[in-house]
Amino acid sequence: MTAAVPPTEDDVFSVPYSADHVNHPAALSAGLGLLSAVLASVLGVVLTGATWWLALQDGASIGVAVTAFVVTVLMAVTVWVAWRPVRAAARSRSNLAQSPVAMQISAVGVGFPDLDRGGWIVVPWSAITAARVMTWRTVRFLHLELAPGLRADQPGAQGLDDPRVLRDLTRRTMGLIGPRFSLGSLQRAPEEIDSALRLYSGGRLFLT
């Protein structure tokens, strides 16, 4: 899966969004996050309902009631956290029009626009372990898998000083850690992206 890398500007290979598919990256993230959030919500309702049903039975001890209260608090926090990626994806959808570029590939690593603060977030090559083309339902997407322990002070890292940014990049969603991009929303073909990854990573990273 290789092709000649198109001409670049300032030694950076830019991957613009397709104007016709500007909402797809946010839709993909929202879809993956929504499924996790719904599962967490269902589990929370079931566990909370079961514990309170036991607590309200005749002869139930005070300890059971306390357990029900603790489970309710824990499930409420879990559900709130689970819905955060969905809310973040909704914000990203509203902000995507501000940046026509999905990512920039350079000798330093892979960069993404910071839609909330402006500027760029750069993940160095040392923090990227794989680049895969995957399918979720009918959507083919590019997933950049990140190594554990990504830090703001890693050589080449940029824009990771915001804990929210670091948390969003390293949050596991449906078993995946790292940014995802719908291939249908990108102007560059997978072969072009593959060639750029090989070139700028020194042959270490390529699409699989």
N, C-alpha and C positions, 0 to 999 in steps of 0.2 A: 504494500500500500504506500507507494512513494510517487512523488511528482516533483518537478522543479519548483523551488520556492520562488514566488513572484517577487518583483522588485520591492524593496522595503525603504522606509524613510527613517533616517537616523538610526540605522541598524536595529530596527524594531519591526517585527512582523505583526501587523494589525489584523484582527479578525472582526470585521464590522457585523452588526446585526442586519438582517434582511428587513427592509422597510415593511414588507408584507407580513412578517412574523414577529413583530417587535414584542408581542406579549407572551410568546411561547416560553422563554426561559423562566419568567415568573410563574406561568401556569404550571410548568413542570415541577418547580419547587413547591408550589402551593398544593399540587396534587399529591406528591409524596408526603409532605407534611400533614396534609389533611387526613390521609389514611391513618397515619400514626396517631393524630389527635383524636380521631373518632374511636380508634381501638382503645386508647387510654381512657376516653370518656365512658365508653361502655363498661370497661373493667372497673372504673371508679364507681359507677352507679351500682353495679352488681355487688361489689364488695361492701360498699357503704350500706346498701339496702339489706344485705344479709346480716351484717353485724348489728344493725339497729333492730332487725326482726328478732334476733336472739336477745338483745338487751331489753326488749319490751315484753318478753314472755313472762308469765307468772313465775315467780321464784327466782328470776335472774338476779345475780349478785351485782353489787356496785362496781366490781371489777369489770364485768361485761359492759356496763354502761360507759365506764371510762375508756375501755378499749374501743367501743363504737365511736366515741367522740374523737379519739386519737386517729382512728382510721379515716374518719370524715375529713379531718384537717389534712392528713397526708394525701388523701385522694384529691382534695381540692387543689393543693399545691401542685400535685403531679399533672392534673388536667390543665391548670393554668400554664405550666411550663411546656406541656405538649402542644398547646395552641400558639405558642410564641412564634415558631417558624411560619405558621400560616399567616399571622399578622405581619410578620416581616416580609413575606412574599407579596402580600397586598400592597405594602409600602413600596416595594421594589417595582411592582407593576406600574404604580403611579409615577415613579421616578425614572423609569427606563428611557422615556423619551428625551431625557436630558443628556444621555450619552449614546451615540450611535455605534460605539465600539464595545464588543463583548469582552475581548481580552487582547493583550499584547504579549507576544513571545519575544524574548531577547536573551542575550548572553547571561543576564542576571537571573532570570527565572520567568515566571508567568505573572502578568499583572492584570488586575480587574479594576474597573472604575468604582470608586467609593461613592455610591449614589446618595448617601446621607450627608457626608462631610465634604464631598468634592475631592479632587486629586485621585491618586491611584493606590491600590493595595498590591504589593508585590510579594509573591511567595517564591523563595529561592529554589533552585533546582534540587538542593540537598533535602528539601522538605517534601518533594514530590516523588512518590515511589512507583506510580504507574499511571498510564493514560489509556482508558478503555472506552470502546464504543459499546453501549448497552441499549437494551430496549425495555421500556416500561409501558405496558399496554401496547399502543400503536406508535409510541414516540421513541425514536432513536436519539440517544443523547450521548454526549461526551462527558465522562467522569474523570476528574483528576484526583487520584487517591493520594491523601496526605499522610506522611509519616507521623507516628505518635510524638507528642511532646513539642509541637510547633511553638516557637517562642518569638516574641517581638524583637529580641536582641540577636537573633540569628543573622549571620553575615548575609547581606543582600536583601533582607526582609524590609518591607516598607509599609507603613500604614497599619501595622499590627499593634501599635501602642494603645489602641482603644480596646478595652476588654470585650466589648460587645462584638467587635469585628472578629477577634480571635475566637470567641465563643461560637459565633455563627459558622466560621470556617471549620471548626473541629467538632461540631455537633453531629452525632450519628443520626441519620434519617434513613429508615428502612434498611439498615445495615451498611449504609454508605457514609464515608467521611470525606468531605472535600467538595469543591464546587462542581456543578453540573450545568451543561448547556445543551439545549435541544438543537440537534444538527439541522433541523428544518428551519431554524431561525437564524442561521449563520450564512453569510455570503460566501465564505471560503468552503471549498470541498474538503472532505475528510483527508483526501490524498495530500492536499496542500498543507493542512494542519499537521499531518504526520511528518511531512518533509521538514517543516519548520521546527517541530519538536526535536527531530533527529539532529538537525543542523545546530541549533542553539544549545542543546544539552550535551553536545559532543558525542552523539550516538547512544547515550545512555537511556533516553526516553523515546518511546514511539507508541503509536496506537496499536492496541491488541483487540 
